[in-house]
Amino acid sequence: MEAQIRARLLESHGDLLVDTVAVGHSIAEASAGPVTDGAAVRLLLERTLEQHGLLTALLQLLDTGAAVIGQTIQGQPVPMPPYLTVTSTGPLCRGTLQDGRRLLIHIDLFAVDSGPTQYRFLDCSVEKRLRVRLQP
């Protein structure tokens, strides 16, 4: 099921995903040296995604993903509403499906290298960046 969701997201929201990756790339290109502060990466990424009008658009991924498996995202009652957070590695959408499972969609923009900790922009295709997971 996760592969089917992933395929539909790539098909239906390819431009949104490309635009999201472009934001991450612009942040990486603007950096004067190695980026070591995860909080700074997260804040800059969130602010830039918001400036480009992508934060609200990213929540559409949840509805599309849920529809692939004949589900909807639950909002009432509100134990776990649709949710988008920007992490230091990229945006994460998560929502509770009507059957109680959780749908998680993550777009990997940065990887964390250790010793010393550094954030590195991932040099890979949009397809490889998109992770989809269903949790019980």
C-alpha positions as CSV (number, residue, x, y, z in Angstrom):
1,M,0.0,0.0,0.0
2,E,2.8,2.4,0.8
3,A,4.3,2.0,-2.7
4,Q,0.9,2.7,-4.2
5,I,0.5,5.9,-2.1
6,R,4.0,7.0,-3.0
7,A,3.4,6.5,-6.7
8,R,0.2,8.5,-6.6
9,L,1.8,11.3,-4.7
10,L,4.6,11.5,-7.2
11,E,2.1,11.5,-10.1
12,S,-0.4,14.0,-8.6
13,H,1.9,16.3,-6.7
14,G,5.1,16.2,-8.7
15,D,5.4,19.9,-9.1
16,L,4.8,20.5,-5.3
17,L,7.5,18.0,-4.5
18,V,9.9,19.6,-7.0
19,D,9.2,23.0,-5.6
20,T,9.8,21.8,-2.0
21,V,13.2,20.3,-3.1
22,A,14.1,23.6,-4.8
23,V,13.6,25.4,-1.5
24,G,15.9,23.0,0.3
25,H,18.5,23.4,-2.5
26,S,18.3,27.2,-2.3
27,I,19.0,27.0,1.5
28,A,22.0,24.7,0.9
29,E,23.3,26.9,-1.8
30,A,23.0,30.1,0.4
31,S,25.1,28.5,3.2
32,A,28.6,29.9,3.4
33,G,30.0,26.8,5.0
34,P,29.0,23.6,6.8
35,V,25.6,23.8,8.5
36,T,25.8,22.4,12.0
37,D,22.7,23.9,13.7
38,G,19.6,21.8,13.2
39,A,17.3,24.3,14.8
40,A,18.5,27.0,12.4
41,V,18.0,24.7,9.4
42,R,14.5,23.9,10.6
43,L,13.5,27.5,11.1
44,L,15.0,28.7,7.8
45,L,13.3,25.8,6.0
46,E,9.9,26.4,7.6
47,R,10.1,30.2,6.9
48,T,11.1,29.7,3.3
49,L,8.5,27.0,2.6
50,E,5.9,29.4,4.1
51,Q,7.2,32.3,1.9
52,H,6.7,30.2,-1.2
53,G,3.2,29.1,-0.1
54,L,4.2,25.5,0.2
55,L,3.3,24.7,3.8
56,T,-0.5,24.6,3.3
57,A,-0.1,22.8,-0.1
58,L,2.0,20.0,1.5
59,L,-1.0,19.0,3.6
60,Q,-2.8,18.0,0.4
61,L,-0.4,15.0,0.3
62,L,-2.3,13.5,3.2
63,D,-5.7,13.6,1.5
64,T,-4.3,12.2,-1.7
65,G,-2.4,9.4,0.1
66,A,-5.5,8.4,2.2
67,A,-7.7,8.3,-0.9
68,V,-5.4,5.8,-2.6
69,I,-6.4,3.3,0.1
70,G,-10.0,4.2,0.4
71,Q,-9.5,6.2,3.6
72,T,-10.0,9.8,4.8
73,I,-8.0,11.8,7.3
74,Q,-9.9,12.0,10.6
75,G,-10.3,15.4,12.2
76,Q,-13.2,14.8,14.5
77,P,-13.0,13.9,17.3
78,V,-9.6,15.5,17.4
79,P,-7.2,12.9,19.0
80,M,-4.6,13.5,16.2
81,P,-5.6,16.1,13.6
82,P,-3.9,16.4,10.3
83,Y,-0.4,17.7,11.0
84,L,2.5,19.2,9.2
85,T,5.8,19.9,10.9
86,V,9.1,21.0,9.4
87,T,12.0,19.0,10.8
88,S,15.7,19.8,10.2
89,T,15.7,17.1,7.5
90,G,12.5,18.2,5.7
91,P,8.7,18.5,5.9
92,L,6.7,15.7,7.6
93,C,3.0,15.3,7.2
94,R,1.1,13.0,9.4
95,G,-2.6,12.3,9.8
96,T,-4.8,9.7,11.5
97,L,-6.9,7.7,9.1
98,Q,-10.5,6.8,9.7
99,D,-9.4,3.2,10.5
100,G,-7.1,4.5,13.2
101,R,-3.8,3.9,11.4
102,R,-1.4,6.8,10.9
103,L,-0.2,8.0,7.5
104,L,3.3,9.6,7.6
105,I,4.8,11.4,4.5
106,H,8.3,12.7,4.8
107,I,10.3,14.6,2.1
108,D,14.0,14.1,2.8
109,L,15.9,17.3,1.9
110,F,18.9,17.1,4.3
111,A,20.9,14.3,5.8
112,V,22.7,14.5,9.1
113,D,26.4,13.5,9.1
114,S,28.0,12.9,12.4
115,G,31.4,13.7,13.8
116,P,31.0,16.7,13.9
117,T,27.3,17.0,13.2
118,Q,26.6,18.6,9.8
119,Y,23.5,19.0,7.6
120,R,24.0,18.0,4.0
121,F,21.6,18.6,1.2
122,L,20.7,15.3,-0.4
123,D,21.8,14.9,-4.0
124,C,19.1,12.5,-5.3
125,S,15.9,12.4,-7.3
126,V,12.6,13.6,-6.0
127,E,11.4,9.9,-6.1
128,K,14.2,8.9,-3.6
129,R,13.3,11.7,-1.2
130,L,9.7,10.8,-0.7
131,R,9.0,8.4,2.2
132,V,5.6,7.0,3.0
133,R,4.7,4.9,6.0
134,L,1.5,3.5,7.4
135,Q,1.6,2.8,11.2
136,P,-0.9,0.8,13.1
